[in-house]
Amino acid sequence: MSEVGVSFDTVKKIALALPGVTEGITHGSPSFTIGKKFMGVLGDGDILIMKSAIVERDLLVQLEPDKYFITDHYVPFDYVLVRMSHVNEDEVRDLFRKAWRRLALKKLVKENPEI
């Protein structure tokens, strides 16, 4: 298992390694998209705001509240808040892969079955 705690540079490397993912700015913070679809953005402090299926998000928050949480603002939306200082590279990679598979065009997913 990888070391706990990831930097934004590591998050960026993981995100941009996925086909079609680009870096941009959302609400003044670095973010990642695939096409025009939002995947994640750097929040305040060491928080990463990631696209996540609500069912999966709720499970993550319930099982590992030290790593994953939501605030009242995000309850109705399909996002999970991630404490970058509490997760490892594998966990971040898994979040991005799942978001990528949900958001990428079907053709791109089919061309990259290993992701």
Order of alpha helices (4+ residues) and beta strands (2+ residues): alpha-beta-beta-beta-beta-alpha-beta-beta-alpha-alpha
